[in-house]
Amino acid sequence: MREKEAVSEEQRKQKVAEVKTFTVPFPLGENQENITVNTNTPSIPSKEQIINKAFKFHSQGNISEAAKYYQYFINQGFNDHRVFSNYGVILKDLGNLQEAELSIRKAIKIKPDFAEAHYNLGTILRDCGKKKEAEILYRKAIKLNPKSAIAYSNLGNVLRDLGE
């Protein structure tokens, strides 16, 4: 075996020695041109870029684009209470109450003191006929944000519906 290894090593050395060089038909000099290399790889948007686009579309009333960005954000595995809450509101407005409830519950799980999410979940549950649960959530929203006039208003409405 050692003789074969020695022969193989000798053959490799000879092959390396057989490298040929060619003359360059023009003089080499410093290139003064600006060179741009396009890798054609699109940049992946950051978490903040995605959120900002979603919020921008949402605030402009472009709900379908906002929903796409919220869903993309969620699909990337990012967690932000505002995204889940806003996406839940869109789902509610589209009539998808079950998914809306799940999305807003996720927002509350991420940020339990987010008054707006408690209010939004109360509204969804009220629409589902779960008025007693809605009352609890409106009260929680008021506790977290005592200046929320709409939470007081909806609490009053749900108490009226409950006969209280």
Disulfide bonds with the S-S distance in Angstrom:
none
